[in-house]
């Protein structure tokens, strides 16, 4: 799990971390290197990173675009780099 904890905290993950259900890596979806590292051994990727606050999107639309659009693009590029698909 990659999360920058902008709207959460590690104690919220405590039970899952103790059970070994998840691995946690603190980082940001906009950081290409950490996205690559977090996806390196992943079998499945659920992309749920987003800046979802309407007031913040009005106050700082560039930040919202950076997280929601460019962050998604960085994750997509990382996935493409890790997965090679042939259509033959």
C-alpha positions in Angstrom: 0.0 0.0 0.0 1.4 3.3 -1.1 -0.1 6.3 0.8 1.0 9.8 1.6 -1.2 9.9 4.6 -2.7 13.3 3.7 -6.1 12.1 4.9 -5.2 9.1 7.1 -2.7 7.9 9.6 -0.7 4.8 10.3 -2.7 3.9 13.4 -5.7 3.4 11.0 -3.7 0.6 9.4 -2.4 -1.0 12.6 -4.5 -4.1 12.5 -3.7 -4.9 8.9 0.0 -4.2 9.3 0.1 -6.5 12.4 -1.6 -9.3 10.6 0.7 -8.9 7.6 -2.3 -8.4 5.3 -0.6 -5.3 3.7 2.8 -3.9 3.3 2.9 -0.1 3.8 5.1 2.4 2.0 4.7 6.1 2.7 4.9 8.1 -0.4 3.1 10.1 -3.0 1.5 9.0 -6.2 3.3 11.9 -7.9 6.7 10.5 -7.0 7.6 8.3 -10.0 10.4 6.4 -8.3 8.3 5.5 -5.2 5.4 4.4 -7.5 7.8 2.2 -9.4 9.2 0.7 -6.2 5.7 0.1 -4.7 4.5 -1.7 -7.8 7.7 -3.8 -8.5 6.5 -7.1 -6.9 2.7 -6.4 -7.0 0.4 -9.0 -8.5 -2.6 -6.6 -8.4 -2.8 -2.8 -8.4 -5.8 -0.9 -7.2 -5.3 2.8 -7.9 -7.4 4.8 -5.5 -5.1 7.8 -5.0 -6.9 11.1 -5.4 -7.4 14.5 -4.1 -11.2 14.4 -3.5 -11.9 17.6 -1.6 -14.2 19.9 -3.6 -13.2 23.0 -1.6 -9.5 22.2 -2.0 -10.0 21.6 -5.8 -11.5 25.1 -6.1 -8.8 26.7 -3.9 -5.9 25.0 -5.6 -6.9 23.4 -8.9 -3.3 23.0 -10.0 -2.7 20.7 -7.0 -5.8 18.7 -7.7 -4.8 18.3 -11.4 -1.3 17.3 -10.3 -2.6 14.5 -8.0 -5.6 13.3 -9.9 -4.4 13.5 -13.5 -0.6 13.5 -13.5 -0.5 11.1 -10.5 -2.6 8.6 -12.5 -0.4 9.1 -15.5 2.7 8.3 -13.5 1.1 5.1 -12.1 0.1 4.1 -15.6 3.6 4.7 -17.0 5.0 2.6 -14.1 2.6 -0.2 -14.8 3.5 -0.1 -18.5 7.2 -0.3 -17.7 6.6 -3.3 -15.5 4.2 -5.2 -17.7 4.9 -6.2 -21.3 1.9 -7.3 -23.2 2.0 -8.9 -26.7 -0.9 -9.1 -29.0 0.5 -11.8 -31.3 
